[in-house]
Amino acid sequence: MTLKRVVVTGIGALTPIGSNVAEYWGNLLKGKSGAGHITYFDTAKFKTKFACQLKDYNPASHFIPKELSKLDRCAQYAILTTEEAVRDAHIDWEKIDKNRVGVIFGTGIGGLTSSEEAVQKYMLQERTPRFSPYHLLRVLGNSVSGSIALKYGLSGPNYITTSACASSANAIGDACYAIALGKSDMIITGGTESAINELAVGGFNAMHALSTRNDDPERASRPFDKDRDGFVMGEGAATLILESDEHAKARGAHIYAEVVGVGMTADTYHITAPDPNGKAAMMSMCNALKSADLKPDDVDYINTHGTSTPLGDISECRAIEQLFGNYAPKLAINSTKSMIGHLLGAGPAVETVAILCSMRDNLVHPTINLQHLDPLLPQNWNYVPGEAISRKVDVAMSNSFGFGGHNVTLLYVKYRE
């Protein structure tokens, strides 16, 4: 069968450095850090006391009390970015067959904050335990996709993907497949996460995964730097509107880019540590290129997983080196996480918005805090340190690797008729 071409027609973002796409992109180009001391809970007993929180987010400004009783913050974030993406795509729902529109979203942890809050209240109760009838609805990750479908009356495929930090990359890949195979005309996809809470911070601290640079939060996320000591947690969401190109053109939609490649592999090395040689990560990138019928030297830019962990950055760069060889120094290679932190399952979608803006404007945002390149990494690569660069971006690659060995690579190209 002939596969349909899949294009992006709308984007929305809510991040630690911007409450919409324009603000987010502008601050990425400026090299702004979203890190600061955690205000959601008392961090006195925690090794890490900072994260990349959303700024000035007030749920009551966006949702009525009845809605808030049913929605964890991760669902709230997804709904808001979807609203922006739908506006951006200029969708007239009266002219769309909603039976052919689905919602496939990614979240790594889902409503963990709501779960934590419910348990804390339960432990304080001395009489018959009382739980909200919406407790489980707030906790379950699938309430994200369900709430979006309910809001717009969409009857197509509807589910959540969960593969740790690759969750929304898997969601975008699945959405691409659904459209390419002709199962749907349009999919609302993306990722969301709201896990800056005691359970998550405490858990990641126990794994020695988080930076403890408490005296200098804004410089704590430092991918590829020799002094990196772990990742910085972030939160937020991003939504992409994917459509078949024929459906998009029929309604006169603006097209950001085409999704041409999806690669997925498993490390099978360790449940949390990446394969030091990056073999499966390299195969993920290779599979994405094969599915797009592209060669390594067709790629202009790689938005790396780049978490700022001692092991992860080295493993990813070794994977890139294996696949791209002598061409690697010609690439622009950066890490969005240097500014927004690690948004866990939402990271790939939020980073994809940055990629799409790069392709639109032919600009690549910097990797901040890269002051002393790790001597174990290739020294002649362009990691885009410090400042944004002008760069023609016709083909862009996105890498996402999650605990459990989940590897996903996505490829985007500028749309051509």
Salt bridges, closest charged atoms under 4 A:
GLU83 OE2 - LYS151 NZ 3.07
ASP185 OD1 - ARG100 NH2 3.03
ASP216 OD1 - ARG219 NH1 3.36
ASP225 OD1 - ARG222 NE 3.33
ASP227 OD1 - LYS226 NZ 3.26
GLU243 OE1 - HIS247 ND1 2.70
GLU243 OE2 - ARG251 NH2 2.56
ASP245 OD2 - ARG5 NH1 3.93
ASP245 OD2 - LYS249 NZ 3.74
GLU246 OE2 - LYS4 NZ 2.60
GLU258 OE1 - ARG5 NH2 2.86
ASP298 OD2 - LYS295 NZ 3.70
ASP313 OD2 - ARG228 NE 3.34
GLU351 OE2 - LYS337 NZ 2.62
ASP361 OD1 - ARG360 NE 2.85
ASP374 OD2 - ARG228 NH1 2.87
ASP394 OD2 - LYS392 NZ 3.56
ASP394 OD1 - LYS414 NZ 3.58
ASP394 OD1 - ARG416 NH2 3.94
GLU417 OE1 - LYS249 NZ 3.49
